[in-house]
Amino acid sequence: MAYKITSDCNNCGACEPECPNSAISSGPDIFEIKADACTECVGFHGKPQCAAVCPVDACVTDSAHVETEEALIAKLKVLHPNKNLSGPIPSHFKK
């Protein structure tokens, strides 16, 4: 599932540069995540980086956008068509 940023966001901006898909941007009051561009960092990291760096735990899973690892990899291929995915794909689904 995609991630979202809750109203607990203190607008620090730590999450924005960590997103490999540029899915995070500054909203009117807090940062926002575009669900259609969020791959939960699958293909780049073993855990979502926005949640990892958020000092107030405002980056959380968005139950309105539940996706499988396969769906996130398909989205990754669209967002990054030139990314080499021939080896193991980093993912929080793999424990």
Order of alpha helices (4+ residues) and beta strands (2+ residues): beta-beta-beta-alpha-beta-alpha
